[in-house]
Amino acid sequence: MTDQTPAEIAYQSYGNTTGNRNFLGQPMPVWDALPHVIQLAWQNAVADAIVASATTPREVDVYPVGLFADIKTWAGEPDRRAAWRRLLRDARRGLRRMTWRRYLTAGFLAEPGVWPDGLARGGSGWTRGRALRDLQRRPSVPGEVAR
């Protein structure tokens, strides 16, 4: 196995994905035949990608809850009759309980993969984006002012 730089590996992976064709559809030259400026551009692109992936925020899980979760389950069910029964049963159950407002008004929840100290609850909203924005507004450190 030869010693390859991360840029060479990325270039080779790009070639494997595109059938060794560039964006114009022309054959890609081997790494050593590339001009130094292009090699430097690949090295900078890989370095920037590594830095960006190391500094991105924690992974956040956004999922539907309440009626939205039931509708999602219903939509993916191949047996429509059973799906309707389950949807109506879950809706009745949600409405019968004292939590009927939450059942009807909850759309999506956003929760971090790893809960930081001081974060008491996740974000919520009618859309995925609203739930993420709600989570971002919550202070993750006790005493910190939310943005």
C-alpha positions in Angstrom: 0.0 0.0 0.0 1.4 3.4 -0.9 1.4 6.4 1.4 -1.3 8.7 0.1 -2.3 12.1 1.5 -5.9 12.7 2.5 -6.2 14.9 -0.7 -5.1 12.1 -2.9 -7.6 9.7 -1.2 -10.4 12.3 -1.7 -9.4 12.8 -5.4 -9.3 9.0 -6.0 -12.7 8.7 -4.3 -14.1 11.4 -6.5 -12.8 9.6 -9.5 -14.3 6.3 -8.3 -17.7 7.9 -7.9 -17.7 9.6 -11.3 -16.2 6.8 -13.3 -12.8 8.7 -13.4 -14.5 11.6 -15.3 -14.2 15.3 -14.4 -17.2 17.7 -14.2 -16.9 18.3 -18.0 -17.1 14.5 -18.7 -13.5 14.3 -19.7 -11.1 11.6 -18.3 -9.5 12.6 -15.0 -5.7 12.7 -15.0 -3.8 10.7 -12.3 -2.8 12.7 -9.2 0.8 13.1 -10.1 -0.2 14.6 -13.5 -2.3 17.3 -11.9 -0.9 20.9 -11.8 0.5 21.9 -8.4 -2.2 24.5 -8.0 -5.0 21.9 -8.4 -3.3 19.5 -5.9 -3.1 22.4 -3.5 -6.8 23.2 -4.0 -7.7 19.5 -3.2 -5.4 19.7 -0.1 -7.1 22.9 1.1 -10.6 21.5 0.4 -9.9 18.3 2.4 -8.3 20.3 5.3 -11.4 22.7 5.4 -13.7 19.7 5.4 -11.9 18.1 8.3 -11.9 21.3 10.3 -15.6 21.9 9.6 -16.6 18.4 10.6 -14.7 18.7 13.8 -16.3 22.0 14.8 -19.9 21.3 13.8 -22.5 21.2 16.6 -23.6 18.0 18.2 -26.0 15.8 16.2 -29.6 16.6 16.8 -32.5 14.2 16.4 -35.8 15.8 15.1 -38.9 13.5 15.1 -42.7 13.9 14.9 -44.8 13.4 18.0 -48.4 13.2 18.9 -50.8 13.3 15.9 -47.9 13.9 13.5 -46.2 10.6 14.6 -49.5 8.8 14.2 -50.0 10.2 10.7 -46.4 9.2 9.8 -47.1 5.7 11.0 -50.4 5.6 9.1 -48.8 6.8 5.9 -46.2 4.0 5.9 -48.6 1.2 6.7 -49.3 -1.1 3.7 -52.6 -2.4 5.2 -54.8 0.7 5.0 -57.7 -0.7 7.0 -55.4 -1.6 9.9 -53.7 1.7 9.6 -57.0 3.6 9.8 -58.0 1.6 12.9 -54.7 2.3 14.6 -54.8 6.0 13.7 -58.3 6.3 15.1 -57.5 4.3 18.2 -54.4 6.4 19.0 -56.2 9.6 18.3 -59.0 8.6 20.7 -56.5 7.6 23.3 -54.6 10.9 22.9 -57.8 12.9 23.1 -59.2 11.0 26.1 -56.2 11.6 28.3 -55.6 14.9 30.0 -52.8 15.4 27.5 -55.1 16.0 24.5 -53.8 19.5 23.9 -50.3 18.3 23.7 -51.4 15.4 21.5 -53.0 17.7 18.9 -50.6 20.7 19.1 -47.2 18.9 19.3 -45.6 18.6 15.9 -41.9 17.9 16.2 -39.4 17.5 19.0 -35.7 18.3 18.6 -33.3 16.6 21.0 -29.5 16.6 21.0 -27.8 13.2 20.7 -25.7 14.0 23.8 -27.4 16.2 26.3 -25.2 19.0 27.6 -25.3 19.8 31.3 -27.9 22.3 32.1 -30.2 21.6 29.1 -33.6 20.8 30.7 -35.7 20.0 27.6 -35.5 19.8 23.8 -37.0 22.1 21.3 -40.6 21.8 19.9 -42.5 23.2 17.1 -45.0 22.6 14.3 -42.2 22.1 11.7 -38.8 20.5 11.9 -37.1 23.9 11.5 -39.1 25.5 14.2 -38.2 22.7 16.6 -34.5 23.2 15.8 -34.7 26.9 16.3 -36.5 26.4 19.6 -33.7 24.1 20.7 -31.0 26.6 19.7 -32.7 29.3 21.8 -32.4 27.2 25.0 -29.4 27.9 27.1 -27.2 24.9 27.5 -25.3 26.2 30.6 -27.1 27.1 33.8 -27.3 30.9 34.1 -26.5 31.5 30.5 -28.9 33.8 28.6 -30.7 32.3 25.7 -30.1 33.8 22.2 
